[in-house]
Amino acid sequence: MIALVVLVLGTAALGVWWSARQGAVRAPRETPVGIDWASSGIALADRVTFVQFSAEVCAACRSTSRVLGGLTGSRSGVEHREVLVDDHLDLVRTLGVLRTPTVLVVDGGGREVARMSGVVSDTQARQALSRVPAAALETEGEAHS
């Protein structure tokens, strides 16, 4: 009986821990400088791009894609690019992508400024955007005034 209680409590604790990590905004990993996004077929926005690494059979990826698509549609200078991991294994290895979906927030210079794994909510996506320097999020007119 005691073993069963310990197993149930351990499983519950693991579930709470796993749930808390879903979509959490984390600091970027140390990635190699000078990743050529264009040669990988990924066109970055001038200011901020959500680069989402997905798999074809990933329900969480579709949900995250809807959230990011809605957010980028309402903000200028912010784009969303979805990348299939099977088509970009070299980039997956280089960037240390371990699960899908993984979303990198990349500034206009191609540098990763934040990272999220798992289902991403609108609130978490906005929190990730807050890690981008304010100058990168200004509109073109404001940047030159």
N, C-alpha and C positions, 0 to 999 in steps of 0.2 A: 504494500500500500504506500509506504514512504517513497519507494522508488518511482511509483506512478505520479505522486504529487510533485516530486523533484523534476521529473520529465515534463510535466505539464507547465510548471513554473518556468523552467528553462526554455521551453518552446515559446511561451508567452513573452518572456524577456527578449528572446531573439527576434520575435515578430515586431515588438515595439522598436527595437534598435533598427531593424531593416526598414520599417516604415518611416522612421525619422530621417533616414539617409536618402529617401527617394526625392530627387530633384533638388536636394540641398546645394546651395551655391558654395563652391569651394574656391580657394586660391588656385591659380593656374599652376600646372606642372612646369618644371624647367624643360623647355623644348628647344631643339636646335634652332639657332638663329638663321633666318633666311630661308624659311620654307617657301618654296615656289608654288603658291596656291594655284596660280593660273595654269601651270604645267600639269596639275592634277585635275584640271577642268573645273575649278572652283573660282568663280568670279566674286571677289569681295566688294562690298559697298565701300564708298569713300570714307564713311565714318565707323559703322559697326555692323558686323555680320554674325548672326547665330549660325554656326556650322554644326549641323546635327548629323551624327553618325548613326545610321539605322540599318536594320535588317528587314528583308521582305516579309518575314513571318512574325513581326514584332507588333503586338497590339499597343503596347506602351509608346512605341515610336509614332504610330498614327495619332494618338492622343496628343503627344508632345508637339507634333507637326501642326496640328490644328491650333494649339495655344500660341505657338510662335508665329504662325501665319497671321493670326488675328492681331497680335501685337505689332508685327512689322507693317501690317496694312494701315495702322493708325498713326505711325510715326515716320517722318521723313528721315532719310539717311540711315535707316536701320533695315537690314535685309535678312532673309532666312534662306539658307542653302541646305538641302538634305543630300547626304552622301551615303551610298550603300557601301557597307563595310566590305562586302565580297568583291566590289569593283576597285577598292583602294586599299588593299592589304598593306602596301608599303607605307602609306600615310598612317594607317591604323597603328602599325608597329612604331613608327617614328614618334607619334604623338602619345603613345601609351594608352590607347583606347582599349578598355578591358570589357566593356559591356555595352549593350544598346538599350535605350538610346543614351548616347553621351553627347552633350551639347557644349561646344566651345564658343565663348564670346570673344570675337577677334576684332581688334581695332582696325582702323584704316591702314595702318602700317603693317598689318599681318601678324601682330603680336597677340597671343592669347592673354586675356585679362581676367577671365573667370571660366569655371568649368562646372557642369552639372551632369549627374548621371541618374537615370531612372525617370519616371514620369515627372514632368515639369509643370507646375501650375503657373497661372498668369502672375501671381504675386512673386513667385520665385524668379520668373523671367525678368520682371521689373527690378527686382533686387540685384540681379546680375548686371542689368544695364546701369545701375547706379555705381558700379565699379569702374565704368568707363570714364576717363577724365571728361569733365564738363565741356571742355573745348571741342572734343570730338563729337559731341551731341548737338552743338549749335547748328543753326541753319546756315546756309551759305551766306546769306545777306548779313546775318549777325556776326559771322566770323570776319567779314571784311569791313565792318563799320568802325 
